[in-house]
Amino acid sequence: MPTTQFDGVTVATTASVYFDGKCISHGITLADGSKKSVGVVLPATLTFNTGAPEIMECVAGGCEYKLKGSDAWLNSGPGDKFSIAGHSSFDIRVTEPYHYICHFG
């Protein structure tokens, strides 16, 4: 089951907008100091680069993703998560809005 809400957080009110508006997210900081972003990717095929390791959690919609170094496209739907190594990248294909939480770690 996907995460439906976070309580007791600080939210960045200015959105991060990527790929000419095809990905929009807001950064949040939890009470324990951990950081996440919540956002949506609109229909597109995009490549994201990572600094720190990330876990992408689908909360609505869906996508196909391909990790750097792989030729396999995998599906992610509500409640699914996938991990990306730090200093890496992943390709994502979206045909309907993909709502996500990015867990930084």
DSSP file (Angstrom, degrees, kcal/mol; ACC not computed):
  #  RESIDUE AA STRUCTURE BP1 BP2  ACC     N-H-->O    O-->H-N    N-H-->O    O-->H-N    TCO  KAPPA ALPHA  PHI   PSI    X-CA   Y-CA   Z-CA
    1    1 A M              0   0    0      0, 0.0    78,-0.1     0, 0.0     3,-0.1   0.000 360.0 360.0 360.0 131.6    0.0    0.0    0.0
    2    2 A P        -     0   0    0      0, 0.0     2,-0.2     0, 0.0    57,-0.1  -0.298 360.0 -95.9 -70.4 154.9    1.5    3.4   -0.9
    3    3 A T        -     0   0    0      1,-0.1     3,-0.1    55,-0.1    76,-0.1  -0.518  37.3-171.8 -65.0 132.5    2.2    6.1    1.6
    4    4 A T        -     0   0    0      1,-0.3     2,-0.3    -2,-0.2    -1,-0.1   0.690  58.1  -5.7-105.6 -21.7   -0.8    8.5    1.7
    5    5 A Q        -     0   0    0      2,-0.0     2,-0.4     0, 0.0    -1,-0.3  -0.988  50.1-137.9-164.6 160.8    0.5   11.3    4.0
    6    6 A F        -     0   0    0     -2,-0.3     2,-0.3    -3,-0.1     3,-0.3  -0.991  22.6-152.0-121.6 134.1    3.3   12.6    6.2
    7    7 A D  S    S+     0   0    0     -2,-0.4    24,-0.3     1,-0.2    -2,-0.0  -0.755  70.2  18.8-102.8 153.1    2.5   14.3    9.5
    8    8 A G  S    S+     0   0    0     -2,-0.3    23,-0.4     1,-0.2     2,-0.3   0.913  88.0 143.8  60.7  50.0    4.6   16.9   11.2
    9    9 A V        -     0   0    0     -3,-0.3     2,-0.5    21,-0.2    21,-0.2  -0.783  50.8-128.5-118.1 161.5    6.8   18.0    8.2
   10   10 A T  E     -A   29   0A   0     19,-2.4    19,-2.4    -2,-0.3     2,-0.4  -0.937  29.1-156.5-103.9 131.9    8.3   21.2    6.9
   11   11 A V  E     -A   28   0A   0     -2,-0.5     2,-0.5    17,-0.2    17,-0.2  -0.919  16.3-129.7-115.5 132.4    7.5   21.8    3.2
   12   12 A A        -     0   0    0     15,-3.0    15,-0.1    -2,-0.4    -2,-0.0  -0.686  18.1-155.2 -73.6 123.6    9.4   23.9    0.7
   13   13 A T  S    S+     0   0    0     -2,-0.5     2,-0.5    13,-0.1    -1,-0.1   0.702  73.3  76.9 -80.2 -18.0    6.8   26.1   -0.8
   14   14 A T  S    S-     0   0    0     13,-0.1    13,-0.4    -3,-0.0     2,-0.1  -0.824  81.8-133.7 -93.1 127.1    8.7   26.7   -4.0
   15   15 A A        -     0   0    0     -2,-0.5     2,-0.6    11,-0.1    11,-0.2  -0.413   7.4-127.1 -76.6 151.3    8.5   23.7   -6.4
   16   16 A S  E     -B   25   0A   0      9,-3.2     9,-2.3    -2,-0.1     2,-0.5  -0.900  28.6-162.6 -92.4 125.7   11.4   22.2   -8.2
   17   17 A V  E     +B   24   0A   0     -2,-0.6     2,-0.3     7,-0.2     7,-0.2  -0.958  11.5 178.3-118.1 123.4   10.5   22.1  -11.9
   18   18 A Y  E >>> +B   23   0A   0      5,-3.1     5,-1.6    -2,-0.5     4,-0.8  -0.827  55.0  18.3-122.3 158.3   12.5   19.8  -14.2
   19   19 A F  G >45S-     0   0    0     -2,-0.3     3,-1.4     1,-0.3    -1,-0.2   0.891 129.7 -54.3  51.5  51.1   12.3   18.9  -17.9
   20   20 A D  G 345S-     0   0    0      1,-0.3    -1,-0.3    -3,-0.2    -2,-0.1   0.840 112.3 -44.4  54.4  37.9   10.2   21.9  -19.0
   21   21 A G  G <45S+     0   0    0     -3,-0.8    -1,-0.3     2,-0.3    -2,-0.2   0.497 109.2 117.5  89.6   4.2    7.5   21.1  -16.4
   22   22 A K  T <<5S+     0   0    0     -3,-1.4    20,-3.2    -4,-0.8     2,-0.4   0.660  82.0  35.9 -78.6 -14.2    7.3   17.4  -17.0
   23   23 A C  E   < +BC  18  41A   0     -5,-1.6    -5,-3.1    18,-0.2     2,-0.4  -0.978  68.9 174.8-138.8 125.3    8.4   16.7  -13.4
   24   24 A I  E     +BC  17  40A   0     16,-2.2    16,-2.2    -2,-0.4     2,-0.3  -0.998   9.0 166.0-132.4 130.8    7.4   18.9  -10.5
   25   25 A S  E     -BC  16  39A   0     -9,-2.3    -9,-3.2    -2,-0.4     2,-0.4  -0.957  26.2-143.7-142.9 160.9    8.3   18.2   -6.9
   26   26 A H  E     - C   0  38A   0     12,-2.6    12,-2.3    -2,-0.3     2,-0.3  -0.987  23.7-128.6-123.0 135.4    8.3   19.8   -3.4
   27   27 A G  E     - C   0  37A   0     -2,-0.4   -15,-3.0   -13,-0.4     2,-0.3  -0.614  25.7-170.3 -81.1 141.0   11.0   19.0   -0.8
   28   28 A I  E     -AC  11  36A   0      8,-3.0     8,-2.3    -2,-0.3     2,-0.5  -0.966  12.8-153.6-129.7 150.2    9.9   18.0    2.7
   29   29 A T  E     -AC  10  35A   0    -19,-2.4   -19,-2.4    -2,-0.3     6,-0.2  -0.992  17.1-142.9-122.5 124.4   11.8   17.5    5.9
   30   30 A L    >   -     0   0    0      4,-2.8     3,-2.4    -2,-0.5   -21,-0.2  -0.342  31.6-100.1 -80.9 165.9   10.5   15.1    8.5
   31   31 A A  T 3  S+     0   0    0    -23,-0.4    -1,-0.1   -24,-0.3   -22,-0.1   0.797 123.7  56.9 -56.9 -30.9   10.7   15.7   12.3
   32   32 A D  T 3  S-     0   0    0      2,-0.1    -1,-0.3     1,-0.1     3,-0.1   0.434 121.6-106.8 -82.4   2.2   13.7   13.4   12.5
   33   33 A G  S <  S+     0   0    0     -3,-2.4    -2,-0.1     1,-0.3     2,-0.1   0.308  73.6 139.5  92.7  -8.4   15.6   15.5    9.9
   34   34 A S        -     0   0    0     -5,-0.1    -4,-2.8     1,-0.1     2,-0.4  -0.388  43.1-138.4 -70.5 150.0   15.2   13.1    7.0
   35   35 A K  E     +C   29   0A   0     -6,-0.2    69,-1.4    69,-0.2     2,-0.3  -0.863  27.7 160.9-115.3 144.2   14.5   14.6    3.6
   36   36 A K  E     -CD  28 103A   0     -8,-2.3    -8,-3.0    -2,-0.4     2,-0.4  -0.909  24.8-138.5-143.9 168.5   12.2   13.5    0.9
   37   37 A S  E     -CD  27 102A   0     65,-1.8    65,-3.2    -2,-0.3     2,-0.4  -0.990   9.0-159.2-131.5 149.1   10.5   15.0   -2.1
   38   38 A V  E     +CD  26 101A   0    -12,-2.3   -12,-2.6    -2,-0.4     2,-0.3  -0.983  33.8 120.7-124.3 136.5    6.9   14.4   -3.3
   39   39 A G  E     -CD  25 100A   0     61,-2.2    61,-2.6    -2,-0.4     2,-0.3  -0.916  47.8-100.6-168.8-166.8    5.9   15.1   -6.9
   40   40 A V  E     -CD  24  99A   0    -16,-2.2   -16,-2.2    -2,-0.3     2,-0.5  -0.999  12.8-151.7-141.7 140.2    4.5   14.1  -10.2
   41   41 A V  E     -CD  23  98A   0     57,-2.2    57,-2.6    -2,-0.3   -18,-0.2  -0.970  21.1-146.8-109.7 125.4    6.0   13.1  -13.5
   42   42 A L        -     0   0    0    -20,-3.2    52,-0.2    -2,-0.5    54,-0.1  -0.443  47.5 -57.9 -85.7 164.2    3.8   13.9  -16.5
   43   43 A P  S    S+     0   0    0      0, 0.0     2,-0.3     0, 0.0    52,-0.2  -0.154  92.4 101.4 -49.5 122.8    3.8   11.7  -19.7
   44   44 A A  E    S-G   94   0B   0     50,-1.2    50,-2.8    52,-0.1     2,-0.5  -0.951  70.1-107.9 179.1 170.4    7.3   11.6  -21.1
   45   45 A T  E     +G   93   0B   0     -2,-0.3     2,-0.3    48,-0.2    48,-0.2  -0.991  50.5 166.4-119.2 119.4   10.5    9.6  -21.3
   46   46 A L  E     -G   92   0B   0     46,-2.4    46,-2.7    -2,-0.5     2,-0.5  -0.853  34.1-135.8-133.6 160.7   13.2   11.2  -19.1
   47   47 A T  E     -G   91   0B   0     -2,-0.3     2,-0.4    44,-0.2    44,-0.2  -0.990  20.6-164.7-120.6 124.4   16.6   10.4  -17.6
   48   48 A F  E     -G   90   0B   0     42,-2.8    42,-2.1    -2,-0.5     2,-0.3  -0.888   6.3-150.4-107.4 137.2   17.3   11.4  -14.0
   49   49 A N  E     -G   89   0B   0     -2,-0.4     2,-0.3    40,-0.2    40,-0.3  -0.825  13.1-146.4-101.9 146.4   20.7   11.6  -12.4
   50   50 A T        -     0   0    0     38,-2.5    38,-0.3    -2,-0.3    37,-0.2  -0.862  21.5-177.8-113.4 147.7   21.2   10.9   -8.7
   51   51 A G  S    S+     0   0    0     -2,-0.3    36,-0.8     1,-0.3    -1,-0.2   0.783  81.7  22.1 -96.4 -69.3   23.7   12.4   -6.2
   52   52 A A  S    S-     0   0    0     34,-0.2    -1,-0.3     1,-0.1    36,-0.2  -0.524 106.1 -80.1 -89.6 163.2   22.8   10.3   -3.1
   53   53 A P        -     0   0    0      0, 0.0    52,-2.3     0, 0.0     2,-0.3  -0.335  54.7-163.9 -58.9 148.0   21.1    6.9   -3.2
   54   54 A E  E     -FE  84 104A   0     30,-2.3    30,-2.8    50,-0.2     2,-0.4  -0.953  20.9-152.9-135.3 153.2   17.3    7.2   -3.7
   55   55 A I  E     -FE  83 103A   0     48,-2.0    48,-3.1    -2,-0.3     2,-0.5  -0.994  16.5-152.6-123.3 123.0   14.2    5.1   -3.4
   56   56 A M  E     -FE  82 102A   0     26,-3.0    26,-2.0    -2,-0.4     2,-0.5  -0.846  10.3-167.6 -96.8 126.9   11.3    6.0   -5.6
   57   57 A E  E     -FE  81 101A   0     44,-2.7    44,-2.1    -2,-0.5     2,-0.5  -0.968  14.1-140.4-116.3 124.3    7.9    5.1   -4.2
   58   58 A C  E     + E   0 100A   0     22,-2.6    21,-2.9    -2,-0.5    42,-0.2  -0.711  24.3 171.5 -82.6 127.1    4.8    5.2   -6.5
   59   59 A V  E     -     0   0A   0     40,-2.8     2,-0.3    -2,-0.5    41,-0.2   0.614  69.6  -2.4-108.3 -19.3    1.7    6.5   -4.8
   60   60 A A  E    S+ E   0  99A   0     39,-1.3    39,-2.3    17,-0.0    -1,-0.4  -0.958 113.2  14.8-164.7 155.2   -0.5    6.8   -7.9
   61   61 A G  S    S-     0   0    0     -2,-0.3     2,-0.3    37,-0.2    37,-0.2  -0.543  78.3-114.6  78.4-144.9   -0.3    6.2  -11.6
   62   62 A G        -     0   0    0     34,-0.4    34,-0.5    35,-0.2    33,-0.3  -0.975  24.0-164.8-178.8 170.3    2.6    4.2  -12.8
   63   63 A C  E     -H   76   0B   0     13,-2.1    13,-2.4    -2,-0.3     2,-0.4  -0.958  22.3-122.4-156.1 170.1    5.8    4.1  -14.8
   64   64 A E  E     -HI  75  93B   0     29,-2.3    29,-3.0    -2,-0.3     2,-0.3  -0.959  34.4-171.9-114.4 143.2    8.4    1.9  -16.5
   65   65 A Y  E     -HI  74  92B   0      9,-2.6     9,-2.9    -2,-0.4     2,-0.4  -0.962  16.9-162.1-137.7 155.1   12.0    2.4  -15.4
   66   66 A K  E     - I   0  91B   0     25,-2.3    25,-2.8    -2,-0.3     7,-0.1  -0.978  19.3-138.0-138.1 120.9   15.4    1.2  -16.4
   67   67 A L  E >   - I   0  90B   0     -2,-0.4     3,-2.2     5,-0.4    23,-0.2  -0.446  38.9 -84.5 -77.7 151.8   18.4    1.5  -14.1
   68   68 A K  T 3  S+     0   0    0     21,-2.1    -1,-0.1     1,-0.3     3,-0.1  -0.280 117.8  22.3 -53.7 133.7   21.8    2.6  -15.5
   69   69 A G  T 3  S+     0   0    0      1,-0.3     2,-0.3    -3,-0.1    -1,-0.3   0.392 105.5 101.2  88.1  -3.1   23.7   -0.3  -16.9
   70   70 A S    <   -     0   0    0     -3,-2.2    -1,-0.3     1,-0.1    -4,-0.0  -0.841  53.8-162.6-113.6 151.2   20.5   -2.4  -17.5
   71   71 A D        +     0   0    0     -2,-0.3     2,-0.5    -3,-0.1    -1,-0.1   0.407  63.9 104.2-103.1  -1.7   18.6   -3.0  -20.7
   72   72 A A        -     0   0    0     -5,-0.1     2,-0.5     1,-0.0    -5,-0.4  -0.702  59.3-150.9 -91.3 125.3   15.5   -4.2  -18.8
   73   73 A W        -     0   0    0     -2,-0.5     2,-0.3    -7,-0.1    -7,-0.2  -0.818  20.0-166.9 -88.2 129.1   12.4   -1.9  -18.5
   74   74 A L  E     -H   65   0B   0     -9,-2.9    -9,-2.6    -2,-0.5     2,-0.3  -0.854  15.6-121.0-117.7 152.9   10.5   -2.7  -15.2
   75   75 A N  E     -H   64   0B   0     -2,-0.3     2,-0.4   -11,-0.2   -11,-0.2  -0.684  20.9-171.2 -94.8 146.9    7.0   -1.6  -14.1
   76   76 A S  E     +H   63   0B   0    -13,-2.4   -13,-2.1    -2,-0.3     3,-0.1  -0.981  13.0 165.7-137.1 124.6    6.2    0.4  -11.0
   77   77 A G    >   -     0   0    0     -2,-0.4     3,-2.8   -15,-0.2   -19,-0.4  -0.654  51.4 -38.3-126.4-176.4    2.7    1.0   -9.8
   78   78 A P  T 3  S+     0   0    0      0, 0.0   -19,-0.2     0, 0.0    -1,-0.2  -0.170 130.4  13.8 -50.8 126.8    1.0    2.2   -6.6
   79   79 A G  T 3  S+     0   0    0    -21,-2.9     2,-0.2     1,-0.3   -20,-0.1   0.206  99.7 121.6  91.2 -13.9    2.8    0.8   -3.5
   80   80 A D    <   -     0   0    0     -3,-2.8   -22,-2.6   -22,-0.1    -1,-0.3  -0.518  41.2-167.8 -82.2 150.8    5.9   -0.3   -5.5
   81   81 A K  E     -F   57   0A   0    -24,-0.2     2,-0.3    -2,-0.2   -24,-0.2  -0.967   6.9-170.8-132.8 150.3    9.4    1.0   -4.8
   82   82 A F  E     -F   56   0A   0    -26,-2.0   -26,-3.0    -2,-0.3     2,-0.3  -0.995  16.1-134.7-140.8 149.7   12.6    0.9   -6.7
   83   83 A S  E     -F   55   0A   0     -2,-0.3     2,-0.4   -28,-0.2   -28,-0.2  -0.784  11.8-165.5-106.9 142.9   16.2    1.8   -5.6
   84   84 A I  E     -F   54   0A   0    -30,-2.8   -30,-2.3    -2,-0.3     3,-0.1  -0.993  23.5-122.0-126.1 133.0   18.8    3.8   -7.4
   85   85 A A    >   -     0   0    0     -2,-0.4     3,-0.6   -32,-0.2   -35,-0.1  -0.276  36.6 -94.7 -67.2 156.5   22.4    4.0   -6.4
   86   86 A G  T 3  S+     0   0    0      1,-0.2   -34,-0.2   -33,-0.1   -35,-0.2  -0.394 108.3  21.0 -67.7 152.0   24.1    7.3   -5.7
   87   87 A H  T 3  S+     0   0    0    -36,-0.8    -1,-0.2     1,-0.2     2,-0.2   0.910 110.0  97.4  53.5  47.5   26.0    9.0   -8.5
   88   88 A S    <   -     0   0    0     -3,-0.6   -38,-2.5   -38,-0.3     2,-0.3  -0.538  61.0-133.2-138.2-158.6   24.0    7.0  -11.0
   89   89 A S  E     -G   49   0B   0    -40,-0.3   -21,-2.1    -2,-0.2     2,-0.3  -0.980   7.1-157.5-159.2 167.0   20.9    7.5  -13.2
   90   90 A F  E     -GI  48  67B   0    -42,-2.1   -42,-2.8    -2,-0.3     2,-0.3  -0.987  15.6-133.4-149.8 149.4   17.7    5.9  -14.4
   91   91 A D  E     -GI  47  66B   0    -25,-2.8   -25,-2.3    -2,-0.3     2,-0.4  -0.787  22.7-164.8 -97.6 145.6   15.4    6.3  -17.3
   92   92 A I  E     -GI  46  65B   0    -46,-2.7   -46,-2.4    -2,-0.3     2,-0.5  -0.999   9.8-162.8-135.6 135.3   11.7    6.6  -16.7
   93   93 A R  E     -GI  45  64B   0    -29,-3.0   -29,-2.3    -2,-0.4     2,-0.4  -0.977  13.6-176.9-116.8 126.6    8.7    6.2  -19.2
   94   94 A V  E     +G   44   0B   0    -50,-2.8   -50,-1.2    -2,-0.5   -31,-0.1  -0.986  20.7 169.5-128.0 129.6    5.4    7.6  -18.1
   95   95 A T  S    S+     0   0    0     -2,-0.4    -1,-0.1   -33,-0.3   -32,-0.1   0.546  79.5  27.2-113.0 -14.3    2.1    7.4  -20.0
   96   96 A E  S    S-     0   0    0    -34,-0.5   -34,-0.4   -55,-0.1    -1,-0.3  -0.951 112.6 -68.1-137.5 155.9   -0.2    8.7  -17.2
   97   97 A P        -     0   0    0      0, 0.0     2,-0.7     0, 0.0   -35,-0.2  -0.196  48.0-150.9 -51.3 129.4    0.8   11.0  -14.4
   98   98 A Y  E     -D   41   0A   0    -57,-2.6   -57,-2.2   -37,-0.2     2,-0.4  -0.910   7.9-160.9-106.6 107.3    3.2    9.2  -12.0
   99   99 A H  E     +DE  40  60A   0    -39,-2.3   -40,-2.8    -2,-0.7   -39,-1.3  -0.766  23.5 170.5 -91.9 131.5    2.8   10.5   -8.4
  100  100 A Y  E     -DE  39  58A   0    -61,-2.6   -61,-2.2    -2,-0.4     2,-0.4  -0.906  38.5-142.2-141.5 162.2    5.8    9.6   -6.3
  101  101 A I  E     -DE  38  57A   0    -44,-2.1   -44,-2.7    -2,-0.3     2,-0.7  -0.999  21.0-152.6-118.6 130.0    7.8   10.0   -3.1
  102  102 A C  E     -DE  37  56A   0    -65,-3.2   -65,-1.8    -2,-0.4     2,-0.6  -0.926   8.0-158.7-103.4 115.8   11.5   10.2   -3.5
  103  103 A H  E     -DE  36  55A   0    -48,-3.1   -48,-2.0    -2,-0.7     2,-0.3  -0.849   9.1-150.6 -94.4 118.6   13.2    8.9   -0.3
  104  104 A F  E       E   0  54A   0    -69,-1.4   -69,-0.2    -2,-0.6   -50,-0.2  -0.699 360.0 360.0 -90.2 140.9   16.8   10.2    0.0
  105  105 A G              0   0    0    -52,-2.3   -51,-0.2    -2,-0.3    -1,-0.1   0.349 360.0 360.0-163.1 360.0   19.3    8.1    1.8
